Amino acid sequence: MTTTAILSALAEEQQGLIKLLEHPQKTRHAGRDFWRGRLHGQPVVLALSRIGKVAAATTSVALIERFKVGRIVFTGVAGGLGEGVTVGDVVVASEFVQHDMDASPIFPRYEVPLYDQSRFVCDKALTALLLQASRAGLESLALPTKALLHHGLVASGDRFVSGAAESRSLRSALGLGGHEVLAVEMEGAAVAQVCFDYGLPFAAVRTISDCADDTAHVDFPAFVKDVASLYAQAMVRHLLALL
């Protein structure tokens, strides 16, 4: 049976999942804790990528090389950038682009050098299951307001986007480059690139914790703890039932 890696950047984003793990085994590797066991009947490895693209890439390689996982699923939070994407909504990624990748004029802006591409596509089959699981997970929660489910491009970069002016500038620049993004975060594109290199299925879901504006730093901590972690538990539960 294929082992699924469930990856998040912060401990709060995986809050409760370790407690649900059957026969948990903790392994310390590459300065990180990896938890192996069974979750809702499926063999899994839970891990924290930490924050940023390099840290996320390190964790992803460890999951593949050391723990031999067969797929990686990322859950966490992001800032909303796209039209109609608001706090409490959920975005399932179709592709990732690095908004801070710029090797111009040698390569076009946003293109990853020597890959001849700027976007890394998520696995279509796994993403379809994650969309189904996300929809079911949201419907299973007694939410005060309806959370919308979005599907599309997500941007990653080594910067916490937390100003309205910066957010508008980022969205405009990406749009001029042909990249209409729904959300911005700090890890997904790196994991997508690693999985591309290894030929491993990857899918990602992000709960919108803020609108990448001047209130982002205020909204973020409480939202991750009180809302996003509950979303993640529900969506992961339904995803594992589909695998």
C-alpha positions in Angstrom: 0.0 0.0 0.0 1.3 3.4 -1.0 2.5 5.6 1.9 1.2 9.2 1.8 3.2 12.1 3.2 1.1 14.8 4.8 3.2 18.0 4.9 2.6 21.3 6.5 4.8 24.3 7.2 3.8 24.9 10.9 2.9 22.6 13.8 -0.4 24.5 14.2 -1.4 23.5 10.7 -1.2 19.8 11.6 -2.7 20.3 15.0 -4.6 17.1 16.0 -3.3 14.9 13.2 -0.5 13.4 15.3 -3.0 12.6 18.1 -5.1 10.6 15.6 -2.1 8.6 14.4 -2.3 4.8 15.0 0.9 3.1 16.1 2.9 6.4 15.9 6.7 6.1 15.5 8.8 9.3 15.6 12.0 9.5 13.7 14.5 12.3 13.9 16.2 13.0 10.6 17.7 16.1 8.9 16.9 18.1 12.0 13.2 17.3 11.7 10.7 15.0 13.3 8.8 12.6 11.1 5.8 10.7 12.4 5.0 7.3 10.8 1.8 5.4 11.5 -1.7 4.8 10.1 -4.3 7.5 9.8 -7.9 6.6 8.9 -6.6 3.2 7.7 -3.8 4.5 5.4 -0.1 4.4 6.0 1.2 8.0 6.4 4.2 10.1 7.3 3.4 13.4 9.0 6.1 16.1 8.7 6.6 19.8 9.0 8.3 21.4 6.0 9.2 24.5 8.1 8.9 27.9 6.4 10.4 28.8 3.0 11.3 27.1 -0.2 14.7 25.7 0.8 13.4 24.1 4.0 10.4 22.7 2.2 12.7 21.1 -0.5 14.9 19.6 2.2 11.9 18.0 3.9 10.4 16.7 0.6 13.7 15.0 -0.4 13.9 13.4 3.0 10.3 12.1 2.7 11.2 10.6 -0.7 14.7 9.3 -0.1 14.5 8.2 3.6 10.8 7.3 4.1 10.0 6.1 0.5 6.6 7.9 0.4 4.6 7.4 -2.8 2.8 10.8 -2.8 3.0 14.1 -1.0 0.0 16.2 0.0 0.5 19.7 1.4 -2.0 21.3 3.7 -1.7 24.7 5.2 -2.6 28.4 4.9 -2.1 31.1 2.3 -2.8 34.7 1.6 -5.6 35.4 -0.9 -4.6 37.2 -4.1 -7.2 36.3 -6.7 -10.5 38.0 -7.4 -13.2 36.7 -5.1 -10.8 34.7 -2.9 -11.5 35.7 0.7 -10.6 34.7 4.3 -12.0 31.3 5.1 -12.0 30.1 1.5 -10.0 27.1 0.4 -7.7 26.9 -2.7 -6.7 23.5 -4.2 -3.6 24.2 -6.4 -3.5 23.2 -10.0 0.0 24.6 -10.5 2.7 26.5 -8.7 4.9 29.4 -9.8 7.8 31.1 -7.9 7.0 34.8 -7.7 10.5 35.7 -6.6 12.3 33.7 -9.4 14.0 36.1 -11.7 17.1 35.0 -13.7 16.6 37.6 -16.3 17.9 38.6 -18.8 19.5 35.1 -19.2 16.1 33.5 -18.7 12.6 35.0 -18.8 11.3 36.3 -15.5 9.6 33.5 -13.4 11.1 30.7 -15.6 13.1 28.2 -13.5 16.6 28.0 -15.1 17.3 24.8 -17.1 13.8 23.6 -16.7 12.3 25.6 -19.6 9.2 26.2 -17.6 7.9 28.6 -15.0 5.0 26.5 -13.6 5.0 23.1 -12.0 1.8 21.2 -12.4 0.2 19.2 -9.6 -0.7 15.6 -10.2 -4.1 15.7 -11.9 -5.5 12.4 -10.4 -4.4 13.2 -6.9 -5.6 16.8 -7.2 -9.0 15.6 -8.4 -9.3 13.5 -5.2 -8.1 16.4 -3.1 -10.8 18.6 -4.6 -13.4 16.0 -3.9 -12.1 15.6 -0.3 -11.9 19.3 0.3 -15.5 19.8 -0.8 -16.7 17.0 1.4 -14.6 18.1 4.3 -16.0 21.7 4.2 -19.5 20.3 4.0 -18.9 18.2 7.1 -18.0 21.2 9.2 -20.6 23.5 10.9 -19.2 26.7 9.4 -20.8 30.1 10.3 -20.4 31.2 6.7 -20.0 29.2 3.6 -16.4 28.7 2.5 -15.8 28.8 -1.2 -13.6 26.2 -2.9 -11.2 27.5 -5.6 -8.9 25.6 -8.0 -6.0 27.3 -9.8 -2.5 28.7 -9.8 -0.7 29.4 -6.5 2.5 31.5 -6.1 5.3 30.8 -3.7 8.2 32.9 -2.6 10.5 33.5 0.3 8.6 36.5 1.7 5.5 36.8 3.9 3.3 39.1 1.8 1.6 41.3 4.3 0.9 44.7 2.8 -1.9 45.8 0.5 0.4 47.7 -1.8 2.8 44.8 -2.1 -0.1 42.4 -2.7 -1.4 44.6 -5.6 2.1 45.0 -7.0 2.7 41.2 -6.9 -0.6 40.3 -8.5 0.0 42.9 -11.2 3.5 41.7 -12.0 2.4 38.1 -12.1 -0.5 39.0 -14.3 1.7 40.8 -16.8 3.8 37.6 -16.9 0.7 35.6 -17.8 0.2 34.1 -14.3 -3.2 34.8 -12.8 -2.8 33.5 -9.2 -5.3 32.8 -6.6 -3.1 32.7 -3.5 0.4 33.3 -2.2 2.4 31.2 0.2 6.1 30.2 0.9 6.6 26.5 0.2 4.4 24.8 -2.4 6.4 25.6 -5.6 9.5 24.1 -4.0 7.7 20.8 -3.1 6.2 20.8 -6.6 9.6 21.1 -8.2 11.1 18.3 -6.1 8.2 16.0 -6.9 8.6 16.8 -10.6 12.3 15.8 -10.3 11.4 12.5 -8.7 8.3 11.8 -10.7 6.2 11.7 -7.5 2.5 12.7 -7.3 1.9 16.0 -5.5 -1.2 17.9 -4.5 -1.7 20.9 -2.2 -4.6 22.6 -0.5 -4.4 26.0 1.3 -7.0 27.7 3.5 -7.0 31.4 3.0 -6.0 32.9 6.4 -5.7 36.5 5.2 -5.8 38.7 2.1 -2.0 39.3 2.0 -2.7 42.9 3.1 -1.9 45.1 6.1 -3.9 42.9 8.5 -2.2 39.6 7.6 0.2 39.6 10.6 -2.8 40.2 12.9 -5.1 37.5 11.4 -2.6 34.8 10.9 -1.8 33.1 14.3 -5.3 32.8 15.6 -6.7 31.7 12.3 -4.2 28.9 11.8 -4.9 27.5 15.3 -8.7 27.9 15.4 -9.8 27.5 11.8 -7.2 26.1 9.4 -6.3 23.1 11.5 -9.9 22.0 11.7 -10.3 22.4 7.9 -7.1 20.3 7.4 -8.3 17.5 9.7 -11.6 17.3 7.8 -10.1 17.4 4.3 -7.3 14.9 5.1 -9.8 12.5 6.6 -11.9 12.5 3.4 -8.9 12.3 1.2 -7.5 9.3 2.9 -10.9 7.6 2.6 -10.7 8.1 -1.2 -7.2 6.6 -1.7 
